Each structure stands twice: as C-alpha cells, then as structure tokens.
C-alpha cells in the first residue's frame, strides 16, 4: 500500500463480532485503526492484534459528554479521521407488548443516539478537509419487519433514514455516507450481545416461541462470514463512488427484495386512495 492510500479508521465496538473483524482486516491492509472498547481490560488485547497500528480507546458511545473530547484528542494524535465506522450496538428481542419502554429507550440510546453523536463529532474535521467516509452498521431488520425485534428494527430503520439524509447533506463536501445492512452472520448478536424481554402473554406463544427458538438454534450456524464481510468493507472504503445503502448476505438480499416487492404491490393497490387526497 502506498502511504497516500493509508487511512485512519475509527471503529466503535471492536471487542468482538464485526468490529473486531473489520479492525483486523483494516490493519492487515495497512491502515491505522482506532477502536473503541468499553472496558480498560479490553484495551491491551485489541492493541496486540497489530502493535503500533491498532490503538484502543475506552469509550461508551452513550457517554455523550465524553465523545467530543476524545475525538479532539484523536485528531491531535493522528491528524485526521478518514473513516468512521459506527459498529457499536446490540440487539433487543421481545414482543412489543411485552417489552418495557425503558428497553426501547436504551436500544435507541446505543444504536441511534450513540451513532449520531459520533457522526456529529467527526463531521467538522471531515467537512474542513472535504473528505471522509461515515459507515453506519444497520441491519436487514432496518428494511423489513421481523416479528420479535420491534425495538431493534426501529433503531435500524432510524439509522437507515438518518444515513440517507446525511448523505445528501454532505455530498457537496466530498464526504461519503453508507449504511451497511447485514443479514445473519456468525457474530455474538444473537448470543451474549442480545437482550431478551421476559415472556408474559400466552396469546403470542404460537407466533413468537418458534421464532425465538429458531434464532437461538441458529446462533453460531449463520451463513454470513464476518471475515468476508470485512473484505467487503475494504472494497467499500476504497470505492470512488460508495453506495448509500449496502446489503450484506444472501438472506438479506432475499428478505429485503421480498419486502420491497410486497411494498410496491401495496402502493399500487392503494394508489387511487393515495391520489384521492389531493385538492381537486
């Protein structure tokens, strides 16, 4: 890699899953990687993957008051942040009626507010340099309604929408913005990284019990390979014209295409009603 091709990446949530896979691929490709971890004990293991090229920063993305200061210190140390990857997040599983509002509030604080706070912190520097790439980790659940993950899906629908708007707002500054929406990958998302609401309403048993069991049984056996996703990420950050929305995984392609087809059919079927609301 030429020195001019070397990028400084800031990746949130690098202790495991996509974050770790992305970081390992990036340093192997010759980039500098700053990774956020939530515990001091996670700092050394991360930096050990590539001494001198991987640096860990202890940060909880919901500690909004700390973010600007940390970004300022990183800019002083590295000179720039070329790519922000908002990877930190988790999944909440539960039937909406059974799931407390506090669970939704925390889901959005991490998956949406934390991501937006990071974007707002790096944007001034990217705008000043007229270059940069913001990548938000979304989900196929941000496109298609999957029963039992209403709060998670809501957070990812929000992130998809925010990504699309921001891309239009900053395209004139040379800043690229992309939402990556993976399908099912072999990460900890459905395992230790998922918070599950307790079951309490028997009426939902027939619908939801098989969904929960299938998700638990599938954990660790998903078709998606995080290492291959990391290679796709490297292609993305090297692309001259990056997509605003990118699906990863054959299951994501199938489910999202099916949902879009159903949505088009509903729009067409109700088009007369839609048009009937205009002034005559």
Secondary structure as the mmCIF struct_conf table of DSSP 4:
data_model
#
loop_
_struct_conf.conf_type_id
_struct_conf.id
_struct_conf.beg_label_comp_id
_struct_conf.beg_label_asym_id
_struct_conf.beg_label_seq_id
_struct_conf.end_label_comp_id
_struct_conf.end_label_asym_id
_struct_conf.end_label_seq_id
HELX_RH_3T_P HELX_RH_3T_P1 UNK A 3 UNK A 5
STRN STRN1 UNK A 8 UNK A 12
BEND BEND1 UNK A 15 UNK A 16
HELX_RH_AL_P HELX_RH_AL_P1 UNK A 17 UNK A 28
TURN_TY1_P TURN_TY1_P1 UNK A 29 UNK A 30
STRN STRN2 UNK A 32 UNK A 37
BEND BEND2 UNK A 38 UNK A 39
TURN_TY1_P TURN_TY1_P2 UNK A 40 UNK A 40
HELX_RH_AL_P HELX_RH_AL_P2 UNK A 41 UNK A 47
TURN_TY1_P TURN_TY1_P3 UNK A 48 UNK A 49
BEND BEND3 UNK A 50 UNK A 50
TURN_TY1_P TURN_TY1_P4 UNK A 51 UNK A 53
STRN STRN3 UNK A 54 UNK A 58
TURN_TY1_P TURN_TY1_P5 UNK A 61 UNK A 62
HELX_RH_AL_P HELX_RH_AL_P3 UNK A 64 UNK A 78
BEND BEND4 UNK A 79 UNK A 79
STRN STRN4 UNK A 83 UNK A 86
STRN STRN5 UNK A 91 UNK A 93
STRN STRN6 UNK A 94 UNK A 94
HELX_RH_3T_P HELX_RH_3T_P2 UNK A 96 UNK A 98
BEND BEND5 UNK A 99 UNK A 99
HELX_RH_AL_P HELX_RH_AL_P4 UNK A 101 UNK A 108
HELX_RH_PI_P HELX_RH_PI_P1 UNK A 109 UNK A 114
HELX_RH_AL_P HELX_RH_AL_P5 UNK A 115 UNK A 129
TURN_TY1_P TURN_TY1_P6 UNK A 130 UNK A 130
STRN STRN7 UNK A 132 UNK A 137
HELX_RH_3T_P HELX_RH_3T_P3 UNK A 140 UNK A 142
TURN_TY1_P TURN_TY1_P7 UNK A 143 UNK A 143
BEND BEND6 UNK A 144 UNK A 144
TURN_TY1_P TURN_TY1_P8 UNK A 147 UNK A 148
STRN STRN8 UNK A 149 UNK A 149
HELX_RH_AL_P HELX_RH_AL_P6 UNK A 150 UNK A 170
HELX_RH_3T_P HELX_RH_3T_P4 UNK A 171 UNK A 173
TURN_TY1_P TURN_TY1_P9 UNK A 174 UNK A 174
STRN STRN9 UNK A 175 UNK A 182
BEND BEND7 UNK A 184 UNK A 184
STRN STRN10 UNK A 185 UNK A 185
BEND BEND8 UNK A 186 UNK A 188
TURN_TY1_P TURN_TY1_P10 UNK A 189 UNK A 193
STRN STRN11 UNK A 194 UNK A 196
HELX_LH_PP_P HELX_LH_PP_P1 UNK A 197 UNK A 199
HELX_RH_3T_P HELX_RH_3T_P5 UNK A 202 UNK A 204
HELX_RH_AL_P HELX_RH_AL_P7 UNK A 205 UNK A 218
TURN_TY1_P TURN_TY1_P11 UNK A 219 UNK A 220
BEND BEND9 UNK A 223 UNK A 223
STRN STRN12 UNK A 224 UNK A 224
HELX_RH_AL_P HELX_RH_AL_P8 UNK A 226 UNK A 238
BEND BEND10 UNK A 240 UNK A 241
BEND BEND11 UNK A 244 UNK A 244
STRN STRN13 UNK A 245 UNK A 248
BEND BEND12 UNK A 249 UNK A 249
HELX_RH_AL_P HELX_RH_AL_P9 UNK A 250 UNK A 269
TURN_TY1_P TURN_TY1_P12 UNK A 270 UNK A 270
HELX_RH_AL_P HELX_RH_AL_P10 UNK A 271 UNK A 275
TURN_TY1_P TURN_TY1_P13 UNK A 276 UNK A 277
BEND BEND13 UNK A 278 UNK A 278
#
